[in-house]
Amino acid sequence: MTIDLQGNVAFKKKDFRTAIECYSEAIQCDGNNATYYSNRAAAYLAMCRFVYLYFLLKHIFDLQRLADNENMTFLWLKFSSS
């Protein structure tokens, strides 16, 4: 079972500390995967850790904005070369 799935299992069991550890390890493996950050944010929310939640959500939005910009740049380059 992958580490992110282990986090999901822990989350479902309401073992939020373990879930956070698992999602943190998954983030170390793939720091560009916004799902891992949002899963960790959900665990922080369940624990009422709002300061951590704020910074995680800000990072998730930054990752998504970068992904959107990369997609738009790709589309612009693709159509401008036509």
N, C-alpha and C positions, 0 to 999 in steps of 0.2 A: 504494500500500500504506500502511495507517495506521501510525502510529508504534508502537503496541503490537504489531502484526504484525511490524514490523521487529525489535522486541525479541525476539519469538519465534523469528524466523529466526536472529538472532545467537546466541540461547541454544542452539539446536540445533547451531550450528557451534562451540559452546563458546567463543564470543567474549563472555564474561560482562561485561566492562567496557562494551562497546557495548550489550549487552542492558540493563544497569543505566541507562545514559544514556537509552535509548529509553523504558524504563518510567518513569523520572523525568520525562521530558517528558510522557508520557501522564498522569501524576499531576498535573502542573501544569494540564493541560487539564480533568481531572475528578478532583478530590481526594477524591471520595466513592466511587470505584470500588475496592472491596477487591481485585478481581482484579489490578489493576495493582500494588498493594502486595505481594500474595502472589507475583506473578511476580518482582518485584524481590527479594523475600526469598529466593526459590529461587536466584536468581543470586548473591546474597551467600553463601548456604549452599554453593553449588558452589565459591566462592572461599575458603571457610573464614573468612569475615568475620563471626564470631559476635556481636560487639557490635552491629553494624549490624542483624543478623538479629533479635536480641532486641527492639530498639526498634521495628523494623518489625512484628514479630508482635504486640507490645503494641498498636500503633496499629490493626492489622487487627482485633484482638478488640474494641477500643473502637468502631470503625466498625460492626462487626457488631452489637454490643450496642445502639448507637444505632438502627440499622435495625430490629432486633427490637422495640425500645421504640416506635418510630414505628408499626410494623405493629400492635402490641398496642393502642396508643392509638386508631388508626383503627378497629380492630374494636370496641373498647369504646364509642367514640362512635357507631358504626353501630348496634350492638345496643341501646345504652341509649336511643337516640332512637326505637326501635320501640315 
